[in-house]
């Protein structure tokens, strides 16, 4: 049985789009390598270094003002449909959801004025980024303009 890493593929597509769309902000969007299998020793070391379970897959370190709310960062969790290919070649699909620890981390960061979104496609990611940068009036946020080096 082979699992296709659709969340990884989605994340790579989103980072590629973001870096092409906003090259001056490329270093402000970072991935948080918080998953994967580790030995108990390595997990203990990482825990001591500050790794926290449930952290979002990516964080955009740019403040924004959306719907009369100021946000410090945009935290992005990627969730997709996981496809598994059996030995017989049959593909089964399973939608992925946030774990309880991810929901707890989401609540903690939202309580301190950080925006948190779950995206399931490149189109959703693009819409979330644009909404984060653009005010409802259609004007780009002054914070976002300053961040990309455009005086406002």
FENZIZI-V553612 format. One record per pair of residues at least 24 apart in sequence whose C-alpha atoms are under 8 Angstrom apart, sorted by the first residue. I is the first residue (numbers start at 0). J is the second residue. Records with the same first field share a line. If there is no record, write none. Layout:
I: J + J
//
This chain:
0: 83 + 84 + 85 + 86
1: 83 + 84 + 85
2: 81 + 82 + 83 + 84
3: 81 + 82 + 83 + 84
4: 81 + 82
5: 79 + 80 + 81 + 82
6: 77 + 78 + 79 + 80 + 81
9: 77 + 79 + 119 + 120 + 121
10: 77
12: 121
13: 121 + 124 + 125
21: 147
23: 147 + 148
24: 146 + 147
27: 58 + 59 + 60 + 61
28: 57 + 58 + 59 + 60
29: 57 + 58 + 59
30: 56 + 57 + 58
31: 55 + 56 + 57 + 58
32: 56
52: 100 + 101
53: 98 + 100 + 101 + 102 + 103 + 104
54: 101 + 104 + 105
55: 101 + 105
61: 142 + 143 + 146
62: 142 + 143
63: 131 + 132 + 140 + 142 + 143
64: 131 + 132 + 134 + 140 + 142
65: 130 + 131 + 132 + 133 + 134 + 135
66: 134 + 135
68: 112
69: 112
70: 112 + 113 + 114
71: 112 + 113 + 114
72: 112 + 113 + 114
73: 113 + 114 + 115 + 116 + 131
74: 113 + 114 + 115 + 116
75: 115 + 116 + 117 + 118
76: 115 + 116 + 117 + 118
77: 117 + 118 + 119
78: 117 + 118 + 119
79: 118 + 119 + 120
//
